[in-house]
Amino acid sequence: MNAATKTIESPRDGSEDASLEAPYPELGHRAIRALLAAVPEFVFVLDRKLNIIVASRSVGLRCPKELEGRPIIDVFPPHLHAIASATLHRVLASGQVDGFAAEIEGIDGQQRHFDIRVSPFRPDEGTSWLTLIATEITEQVRAERAIATQARMIESMLEGVAVINERGVIEITNPAFDRMFGYRRGELIGRDMAALAGWPFEQPERWQREGSESIRSQRVEFDGRRADGTFFAAAGVLSRFEVVGSNHSLVVLQDVSERKQLERAILEAVNREQYRIGNDLHDGLGQELTGIALMLRGLAGRVTTEYEPILPEIEGITRLVSNAIESTRALARGLSPVNLERGGLKDALEGLAMHAAELYGVQILCTQRLSAARPLSAELANHLYRIAQEAVRNAVRHGKARAIRLHLHVARAKVRLTVTDDGTGMPTQAEQAPGMGLKIMRYRARMLGGEVRFERSTPSGTRIVCECPIALGATDAPRERKPRRKRASGRIN
């Protein structure tokens, strides 16, 4: 570029002072313009008086020819005159490259951003000019501002936000995430997310494989571990994305401990109320109706000998009362299906199997393997029964099953309930469906400190497995130990 300019712009008579006044060869001038017009930047060649010698592109409504010969300061809006003039004179004095950033309003009224670079330019030994190159960086500035705005939004969010790489290591956190887990700002960077929570973070390859490519987010709920060793209930969304070909995870969490406690209290209150109403129906109204039925049968015996014509009416009333007794017992069983004083969970599951066989016309086998020394608590037994009830209902209604097996295995410290059917199987995205059945099953299992797994059965059908620890009930509290008496010994230590 310097050589071409020197050849084209050199004065014809060889004098240095005439180089700015001599007319440019027309072909050379057109060649320079064509060369500079191909460059995306705005390029200006300036003399030492800061007048434009060559302009590559139009500025505003002025074409390059109209700009040539005018002061370069006229190209800039008034608010940039001072910084532009200072930069140009500084380059003239020092001979060093310098520049500044400029924000200029375009013809369309939109603000445009430029990076201005001013460099010394010597086409020959005796001539010293300047080149001013303006590179538009509007999109870059907008992107940087958008990123900065997003960063401020994430910093101010009440939800905890973290970015985790494909190895499960935390790379970015916001203040809410640090506070949620009880750490100082930035202290979690570089730590393994599995140390703060269990699944799915302890097995990142597992959840990264789950779902199709179009489904890159899933809801997660887990117990988070704080810095002081305490736990809290966390819930949120885990999303996958790629950065330069590497898999990353974005997790957005909320501390839902209070909500979980409230939900648990509500559910326990509902269970207690159902249990109370069920017992009242069974032991109160049911017993009274039974007494009425016995009195009617006694009255029927007397009427047979004394007033036989009204005997059919009394027998009809007796049948109605008997039906009311059966209905009351059915309501009692539905409200309080598990009664620890009347057989507990074992008898309740057998009753569920008999009732489902009569109602749906399917074959249901109920088996148990009980080897725990400690009886199940009322809360544990009720939740397991409701899970089994929902599993049987889903197997018949959605899976079109004809044979179902309920198996209860109670070991020393764990209970496992398995419901297997021969139906059509569970759809792949059934757990993300809007229905509440599977979600409530998972919620009940989590309340018990366990989990529910939905698996495919062989050769067809579905297997639902619920495993949870045997919680200590009120009657299972450890007894206070009495101090042992020291036996007398003739041995002296």
NUVO-87505 format. One record per residue (C-alpha): residue number from 1; x, y, z; residue in one letter. Coordinates in steps of 0.001 Angstrom, whole numbers, always signed. Layout:
BEGIN
rokol|X|Y|Z|milum
NUM|X|Y|Z|a
...
This chain:
BEGIN
rokol|X|Y|Z|milum
1|+0|+0|+0|m
2|+2827|+2417|+895|n
3|+4724|+1565|-2291|a
4|+1638|+2016|-4459|a
5|+800|+5296|-2787|t
6|+4344|+6518|-3141|k
7|+4404|+5683|-6847|t
8|+1063|+7252|-7548|i
9|+1155|+10247|-5218|e
10|+4791|+11382|-5737|s
11|+5085|+14906|-7224|p
12|+5824|+15047|-10917|r
13|+8711|+17568|-10666|d
14|+10477|+15657|-7836|g
15|+10098|+18437|-5207|s
16|+8809|+17390|-1710|e
17|+6684|+20481|-1081|d
18|+4758|+20055|-4298|a
19|+3594|+16534|-3304|s
20|+396|+17803|-1685|l
21|-354|+20344|-4410|e
22|+380|+18326|-7538|a
23|-2687|+16770|-9155|p
24|-3090|+13001|-8684|y
25|-2798|+10853|-11788|p
26|-6412|+9991|-12536|e
27|-5772|+6266|-13033|l
28|-3756|+6055|-9799|g
29|-6428|+7888|-7827|h
30|-9146|+5580|-9117|r
31|-6980|+2556|-8271|a
32|-6557|+3701|-4666|i
33|-10266|+4387|-4316|r
34|-11129|+983|-5755|a
35|-8656|-679|-3416|l
36|-9923|+1105|-313|l
37|-13582|+660|-1282|a
38|-13073|-3100|-1068|a
39|-12102|-2791|+2605|v
40|-15067|-3000|+5066|p
41|-13589|-303|+7325|e
42|-13790|+3443|+6830|f
43|-10286|+4504|+5702|v
44|-9086|+8141|+5476|f
45|-5663|+9442|+4426|v
46|-4915|+12829|+6070|l
47|-2266|+15475|+5535|d
48|-485|+17229|+8383|r
49|-3208|+19881|+8482|k
50|-5700|+17060|+9202|l
51|-7467|+17488|+5878|n
52|-8775|+14456|+4029|i
53|-6671|+13441|+1039|i
54|-8408|+10141|+264|v
55|-11710|+8749|+1645|a
56|-12717|+5133|+1056|s
57|-16446|+5377|+1724|r
58|-19297|+7826|+2048|s
59|-20054|+9348|+5436|v
60|-23630|+10352|+5920|g
61|-24821|+12044|+2740|l
62|-21312|+12982|+1558|r
63|-19600|+10802|-1014|c
64|-15797|+10246|-949|p
65|-15109|+13008|-3520|k
66|-17096|+15523|-1439|e
67|-15097|+14584|+1659|l
68|-11668|+14960|+110|e
69|-10131|+18308|+959|g
70|-12332|+18836|+4029|r
71|-11052|+18693|+7646|p
72|-11428|+15221|+9193|i
73|-13021|+16813|+12243|i
74|-16124|+17511|+10139|d
75|-16696|+13751|+9857|v
76|-17268|+13448|+13616|f
77|-20234|+14797|+15586|p
78|-19509|+17777|+17869|p
79|-19272|+15715|+21068|h
80|-16276|+13825|+19591|l
81|-14347|+16842|+18254|h
82|-12180|+17258|+21321|a
83|-11089|+13618|+21680|i
84|-10576|+13220|+17918|a
85|-8429|+16368|+17674|s
86|-6347|+15412|+20701|a
87|-5713|+11906|+19345|t
88|-4696|+13162|+15875|l
89|-2254|+15740|+17226|h
90|-815|+13182|+19648|r
91|-37|+10799|+16778|v
92|+1539|+13622|+14749|l
93|+3762|+14557|+17678|a
94|+4757|+11067|+18844|s
95|+4613|+9030|+15665|g
96|+2892|+6248|+17640|q
97|-398|+4530|+16864|v
98|-3297|+5738|+19007|d
99|-7074|+5573|+18977|g
100|-10403|+5947|+20758|f
101|-13914|+4531|+20792|a
102|-16728|+6494|+19179|a
103|-20501|+6269|+19326|e
104|-22117|+7962|+16328|i
105|-25759|+8262|+15352|e
106|-26460|+6892|+11882|g
107|-28806|+8235|+9236|i
108|-31484|+5830|+10458|d
109|-31264|+7256|+13984|g
110|-29607|+4140|+15418|q
111|-26455|+4431|+17479|q
112|-23397|+2882|+15794|r
113|-20154|+2063|+17549|h
114|-16676|+2402|+16012|f
115|-13131|+1610|+17013|d
116|-10961|+4471|+15674|i
117|-7265|+3838|+14987|r
118|-4888|+6632|+13893|v
119|-1458|+5705|+12495|s
120|+1467|+7710|+11024|p
121|+1906|+7248|+7282|f
122|+5018|+8207|+5238|r
123|+4526|+7729|+1488|p
124|+8112|+8986|+930|d
125|+11074|+10311|+2869|e
126|+9891|+13869|+3001|g
127|+6132|+13403|+3419|t
128|+4378|+12603|+6716|s
129|+681|+11867|+6614|w
130|-1857|+10085|+8821|l
131|-4259|+7232|+8207|t
132|-7483|+7024|+10167|l
133|-9282|+3656|+10102|i
134|-12750|+3352|+11658|a
135|-13947|-247|+12274|t
136|-17617|-679|+13088|e
137|-18109|-2807|+16247|i
138|-21817|-2191|+16781|t
139|-22777|-5883|+16910|e
140|-19864|-6684|+19191|q
141|-20784|-3889|+21599|v
142|-24430|-4970|+21621|r
143|-23420|-8571|+22295|a
144|-21100|-7521|+25111|e
145|-23810|-5351|+26640|r
146|-26344|-8191|+26360|a
147|-23922|-10557|+28071|i
148|-23257|-8001|+30792|a
149|-27003|-7483|+31271|t
150|-27576|-11234|+31497|q
151|-24742|-11512|+34007|a
152|-26296|-8785|+36166|r
153|-29681|-10496|+35920|m
154|-28196|-13834|+37029|i
155|-26309|-12113|+39839|e
156|-29536|-10543|+41114|s
157|-31708|-13679|+40819|m
158|-33146|-15180|+43988|l
159|-32732|-18674|+42502|e
160|-29370|-20372|+42703|g
161|-27707|-20676|+39283|v
162|-24613|-22713|+38439|a
163|-22827|-23962|+35321|v
164|-21326|-27449|+35553|i
165|-18971|-29008|+33012|n
166|-19248|-32541|+31643|e
167|-17114|-33910|+34509|r
168|-19565|-32523|+37063|g
169|-17231|-29713|+38191|v
170|-18737|-26318|+39020|i
171|-17460|-23519|+36774|e
172|-19809|-20590|+37486|i
173|-22150|-19737|+40365|t
174|-24246|-16741|+41327|n
175|-24446|-15333|+44898|p
176|-27802|-17033|+45592|a
177|-26306|-20441|+44774|f
178|-23384|-19849|+47146|d
179|-25704|-18699|+49932|r
180|-28030|-21640|+49381|m
181|-25220|-24102|+50097|f
182|-23620|-21960|+52814|g
183|-20363|-21007|+51041|y
184|-18583|-17707|+50500|r
185|-18664|-16013|+47100|r
186|-16712|-18006|+44535|g
187|-15720|-20719|+47015|e
188|-17589|-23415|+45069|l
189|-15755|-22824|+41787|i
190|-13802|-25949|+40870|g
191|-15671|-28240|+43286|r
192|-17508|-31401|+42359|d
193|-21285|-30918|+42300|m
194|-21726|-34499|+43537|a
195|-20310|-33371|+46896|a
196|-23316|-31047|+47283|l
197|-26023|-33407|+46033|a
198|-26673|-36952|+44895|g
199|-28374|-38039|+41690|w
200|-28137|-36948|+38966|p
201|-24895|-35115|+39696|f
202|-23055|-38187|+40950|e
203|-23768|-39828|+37572|q
204|-23646|-37018|+34952|p
205|-23334|-39487|+32074|e
206|-26670|-41036|+33106|r
207|-28855|-37959|+32781|w
208|-26905|-36730|+29743|q
209|-28004|-39871|+27908|r
210|-31650|-39678|+29012|e
211|-34256|-38144|+26712|g
212|-34056|-37226|+23079|s
213|-31985|-34437|+21579|e
214|-35055|-32193|+21452|s
215|-35552|-32555|+25221|i
216|-32505|-30992|+26840|r
217|-34029|-30013|+30189|s
218|-35467|-31942|+33082|q
219|-36791|-31173|+36535|r
220|-34709|-32322|+39478|v
221|-35389|-32647|+43196|e
222|-32786|-33707|+45714|f
223|-31447|-33114|+49208|d
224|-28612|-30598|+49085|g
225|-25735|-30672|+51574|r
226|-24718|-27346|+53097|r
227|-21220|-26415|+54162|a
228|-22076|-27122|+57817|d
229|-23261|-30650|+56988|g
230|-26994|-29972|+57247|t
231|-29400|-30831|+54436|f
232|-32170|-28920|+52670|f
233|-34720|-29779|+49993|a
234|-33784|-28359|+46583|a
235|-35840|-28328|+43389|a
236|-35220|-26840|+39977|g
237|-34321|-27414|+36347|v
238|-31223|-29043|+34877|l
239|-30476|-28118|+31249|s
240|-27854|-29268|+28780|r
241|-25945|-27049|+26376|f
242|-22668|-27071|+24479|e
243|-19737|-24672|+24668|v
244|-17045|-25133|+21999|v
245|-18006|-28768|+21562|g
246|-18043|-29580|+25304|s
247|-21181|-30602|+27188|n
248|-22184|-28337|+30054|h
249|-25135|-28237|+32441|s
250|-27054|-25228|+33700|l
251|-28818|-25838|+37004|v
252|-31342|-23378|+38456|v
253|-32397|-24249|+42006|l
254|-34705|-23104|+44763|q
255|-34642|-24018|+48429|d
256|-38050|-25662|+48898|v
257|-37524|-26940|+52453|s
258|-40385|-24906|+53904|e
259|-42711|-25936|+51083|r
260|-41798|-29593|+51567|k
261|-42396|-29357|+55299|q
262|-45775|-27737|+54688|l
263|-46729|-30371|+52088|e
264|-45663|-33124|+54433|r
265|-47661|-31628|+57297|a
266|-50750|-31293|+55066|i
267|-50455|-34851|+53790|l
268|-49963|-36219|+57301|e
269|-52959|-34225|+58508|a
270|-55067|-35638|+55651|v
271|-53912|-39158|+56468|n
272|-54738|-38709|+60158|r
273|-58151|-37308|+59344|e
274|-58892|-40118|+56909|q
275|-57791|-42635|+59523|y
276|-60023|-41024|+62147|r
277|-63064|-40859|+59871|i
278|-62485|-44434|+58733|g
279|-62335|-45694|+62302|n
280|-65413|-43671|+63230|d
281|-67306|-45170|+60310|l
282|-66166|-48687|+61106|h
283|-66440|-48626|+64896|d
284|-69222|-46052|+65239|g
285|-71757|-45900|+62418|l
286|-70975|-49430|+61275|g
287|-71637|-50878|+64721|q
288|-74861|-48895|+65094|e
289|-76143|-50108|+61736|l
290|-75249|-53653|+62706|t
291|-77284|-53235|+65909|g
292|-80247|-51948|+63887|i
293|-79997|-54950|+61579|a
294|-80007|-57360|+64552|l
295|-83029|-55596|+66065|m
296|-84890|-55836|+62751|l
297|-84174|-59554|+62537|r
298|-85530|-59997|+66062|g
299|-88587|-57970|+65178|l
300|-89095|-60075|+62077|a
301|-89211|-63216|+64247|g
302|-91977|-61738|+66379|r
303|-93943|-60462|+63389|v
304|-93925|-63919|+61847|t
305|-96188|-65156|+64638|t
306|-98114|-62003|+65480|e
307|-98529|-59949|+62274|y
308|-97295|-61826|+59245|e
309|-98470|-59355|+56491|p
310|-95751|-56756|+57291|i
311|-92946|-59322|+57321|l
312|-91834|-58608|+53680|p
313|-91475|-54898|+54472|e
314|-89330|-55595|+57522|i
315|-87151|-57965|+55494|e
316|-86720|-55242|+52845|g
317|-85660|-52740|+55503|i
318|-83207|-55316|+56851|t
319|-81633|-55735|+53416|r
320|-81259|-51974|+53026|l
321|-79575|-51737|+56412|v
322|-77239|-54611|+55479|s
323|-76303|-52823|+52260|n
324|-75659|-49653|+54259|a
325|-73337|-51635|+56544|i
326|-71328|-52930|+53581|e
327|-71127|-49443|+52089|s
328|-69951|-48031|+55417|t
329|-67263|-50676|+55704|r
330|-66131|-49989|+52139|a
331|-65899|-46261|+52894|l
332|-63958|-47030|+56047|a
333|-61526|-49226|+54130|r
334|-61066|-46541|+51456|g
335|-60391|-43773|+53973|l
336|-58249|-45894|+56255|s
337|-57026|-48886|+54234|p
338|-54162|-49772|+56561|v
339|-55046|-50476|+60148|n
340|-52095|-51601|+62209|l
341|-54486|-53185|+64703|e
342|-56234|-55217|+61963|r
343|-53375|-56870|+60051|g
344|-51390|-53832|+58912|g
345|-49974|-53423|+55413|l
346|-49951|-57165|+54654|k
347|-53718|-57552|+55018|d
348|-54337|-54176|+53336|a
349|-52449|-55267|+50188|l
350|-54314|-58573|+50109|e
351|-57578|-56659|+50380|g
352|-56437|-54353|+47554|l
353|-55716|-57404|+45371|a
354|-59145|-58943|+46056|m
355|-61000|-55695|+45461|h
356|-59082|-54933|+42212|a
357|-59714|-58482|+40935|a
358|-63462|-58052|+41483|e
359|-63572|-54494|+40128|l
360|-61343|-54853|+37034|y
361|-61626|-58578|+36326|g
362|-57841|-59158|+36309|v
363|-55678|-61779|+37981|q
364|-53769|-60335|+40922|i
365|-51276|-62262|+43024|l
366|-50134|-60792|+46314|c
367|-47008|-62190|+47968|t
368|-44973|-61104|+50987|q
369|-41593|-61813|+52471|r
370|-41450|-60317|+55921|l
371|-38296|-60657|+57986|s
372|-38078|-57381|+59904|a
373|-38073|-57491|+63676|a
374|-39553|-53987|+63826|r
375|-43151|-53370|+62644|p
376|-43807|-50775|+59967|l
377|-44973|-47353|+61077|s
378|-48455|-46134|+60165|a
379|-47041|-43402|+57890|e
380|-44812|-45838|+55985|l
381|-47594|-48429|+55588|a
382|-50136|-45868|+54347|n
383|-47786|-44369|+51731|h
384|-46786|-47799|+50418|l
385|-50423|-48824|+50138|y
386|-51279|-45670|+48166|r
387|-48313|-46283|+45838|i
388|-49494|-49865|+45236|a
389|-53055|-48652|+44671|q
390|-51955|-46109|+42047|e
391|-49686|-48657|+40353|a
392|-52517|-51204|+40035|v
393|-54898|-48553|+38711|r
394|-52361|-47411|+36074|n
395|-51583|-50984|+35037|a
396|-55245|-51689|+34298|v
397|-56347|-48360|+32833|r
398|-53271|-47370|+30829|h
399|-51303|-50589|+30429|g
400|-54334|-52830|+29695|k
401|-52822|-55479|+31980|a
402|-54522|-58821|+32578|r
403|-52197|-60133|+35274|a
404|-50582|-58169|+38119|i
405|-48291|-59235|+40933|r
406|-47811|-57345|+44201|l
407|-44736|-58315|+46207|h
408|-43796|-56836|+49582|l
409|-40297|-57539|+50872|h
410|-39472|-56240|+54339|v
411|-35903|-56821|+55459|a
412|-34044|-55662|+58552|r
413|-33649|-51999|+57587|a
414|-35395|-51633|+54210|k
415|-38779|-52281|+52662|v
416|-39294|-52892|+48952|r
417|-42659|-52907|+47187|l
418|-42754|-54271|+43625|t
419|-45754|-54096|+41273|v
420|-45302|-56041|+38010|t
421|-47838|-56298|+35178|d
422|-48057|-57844|+31706|d
423|-49526|-54789|+29989|g
424|-48361|-52729|+27049|t
425|-45639|-51000|+29028|g
426|-45062|-47411|+30059|m
427|-44436|-44808|+27311|p
428|-40955|-43294|+27162|t
429|-42067|-39821|+28236|q
430|-44717|-40956|+30722|a
431|-42909|-39342|+33655|e
432|-43080|-35922|+31914|q
433|-46816|-36294|+31211|a
434|-49192|-33748|+32812|p
435|-50924|-36422|+34950|g
436|-50312|-36392|+38700|m
437|-50312|-40139|+39439|g
438|-46609|-40846|+38849|l
439|-45580|-37536|+40400|k
440|-47504|-38307|+43597|i
441|-45928|-41766|+43731|m
442|-42470|-40182|+43541|r
443|-43423|-37595|+46124|y
444|-44668|-40229|+48592|r
445|-41458|-42215|+48145|a
446|-39321|-39117|+48752|r
447|-41269|-38367|+51925|m
448|-40223|-41806|+53140|l
449|-36596|-41156|+52246|g
450|-36703|-43605|+49336|g
451|-37230|-43660|+45590|e
452|-39528|-45115|+42910|v
453|-38170|-46689|+39744|r
454|-40216|-47314|+36600|f
455|-38773|-50201|+34586|e
456|-39767|-52326|+31616|r
457|-40761|-55873|+32441|s
458|-39816|-58924|+30371|t
459|-41266|-59901|+27940|p
460|-43789|-57050|+28212|s
461|-45333|-54809|+30773|g
462|-44057|-52527|+33522|t
463|-42293|-53041|+36824|r
464|-42620|-50362|+39515|i
465|-40213|-50676|+42428|v
466|-40391|-48553|+45558|c
467|-37549|-48874|+48058|e
468|-37260|-46947|+51295|c
469|-35790|-47347|+54774|p
470|-37906|-48551|+57664|i
471|-38473|-45410|+59693|a
472|-38659|-45545|+63475|l
473|-42212|-45115|+64669|g
474|-43341|-43733|+67972|a
475|-43428|-47214|+69491|t
476|-40012|-48012|+68097|d
477|-38033|-45442|+70062|a
478|-35016|-46981|+71784|p
479|-35571|-47850|+75385|r
480|-33516|-46317|+78116|e
481|-30895|-48733|+79276|r
482|-30574|-49508|+82959|k
483|-27089|-49524|+84418|p
484|-25640|-52991|+84806|r
485|-24773|-54351|+88195|r
486|-21147|-55180|+88625|k
487|-20673|-58776|+89476|r
488|-18581|-59589|+92457|a
489|-15216|-60969|+91552|s
490|-12435|-62267|+93689|g
491|-9901|-61097|+91143|r
492|-7910|-58022|+92059|i
493|-6511|-55873|+89215|n
